[in-house]
Structures are given as C-alpha cells and as structure tokens.
C-alpha cells in the first residue's frame, strides 16, 4: 500500500491531499505525504477519514502528527470532523518515500 493518488473524480479528496502535504513529520522534516504515511482518504459528507501510519509504533510525536492532520484538514470550510485512523499494517518502510 502506498500514499493515495489524488482523485480526479472528487475535488474534495484533492483538497484534503493538498492540505496533508503541509503536515511535516518533525523528526524527519518531510511531509507525511512524501513519506508515504497516508494510506487512504475517505470523504463522507462533512467528515474526512485519514487512514495512516507512523514511521515506528513508538513514535513519540505521533499525537502531534495526528493533531497536525486534524488541524490542516479542518481548515477546509466544508469539513466539520476529521477522523485519524492509525494502522500498523502494512508497516512503514523507507521504500514508501516518494
């Protein structure tokens, strides 16, 4: 599984994807999109679900990254709620970097 490709069929997915490029992993200094940490985006009405992972299970900045996701996505005027679904399978590896 790799980072999602923006969906030409739903401009809202494209907007979320662009927002997520602003979320930087503070330890690595790269966006979570570039690192391949975002596995899926789903939009249902005014709710966005971001399925993602972290570089390691014990990442001390995991909460900060999740808050960053919520913050930038909620900046979109049509978004009311953001759910971050943290998963560990497949495990992240440097091969996922774009």
N, C-alpha and C positions, 0 to 999 in steps of 0.2 A: 504494500500500500504506500502511496506517495501523496504529497500535497495535492489538493484538488486543483483542477484547471478551472478558471472562471467559466461560468455557464453563460453562453450567448443567449440561451433561452429565458433566463431570469435575471434582469438587470440588478435585482436586489442582492443576488449572490455575488455578482461582480462588485457591488458597493462594499459588501462585507469583506470580501477578499482584499480589496484595496485598503480598507481600514486596518486589517490584520497585519499588513505589511509594515505598519507603524509600531507594532509590538516587538520590542527588542529583548532577546534573552540577555540579561545583564552580565552573565558570566562569560558569554561567548562574543557578545557585541554584534550579533546578526539578528535579522528579523526571524520570527517563528515560521514565517512562510518560506524564506530562503533555507532555513534549517530543515524543513520538511516535517515540522512538528504537528501541523494541522492535517488531519486525515480526511475530514469531511465537514461540510457546511450544510445545514438544513434551515430553510425558512418556512415557517408556518404562521401565516397572519402577521402579527407584530412581534413574534418570538423567533429568535435565532438560536440554533443549537450548534455549537462548535465542538466537534469531536477531535481531540488532540492528545498528544503525549508530551512527555518531557525527556530531556536527554538522559536522565537517570531517575530511578524511583525515589531516591533520597535527595533530589534536587532541593536545596534549601530555599531557593527563590521561586518554587512552584506556585505558592499562593500569590506572590507579586505578579507573576506572569498571567495567572488566571484573572486577577484584578485588572491587569492591563487589557486583556481581551474584552472583559465586560465594559470597561471604560470607553475604549475606542469604538466598539460596536454600538453602544448606547448613544454615541454622538449622532448617529443617523436618525433623522427626525421621525422615521416610521417605526423605529424599534422601541418596544416597550420592555421586553425581557430578553436576557441573554443567559443561556444555559451552557456551562462548560462541562462537557463530558470527558473526563480524564480516563484514558485507557492505557494499557501496558502491552497490548498485543496488536500489531506486531511491535516488537521492541525497536526503539530508535537506534539507528547506527549512522556513522558519518557518511555512509553511502547514500543517505537520503538527502544530503545537502544538494541544493540546486545550483 
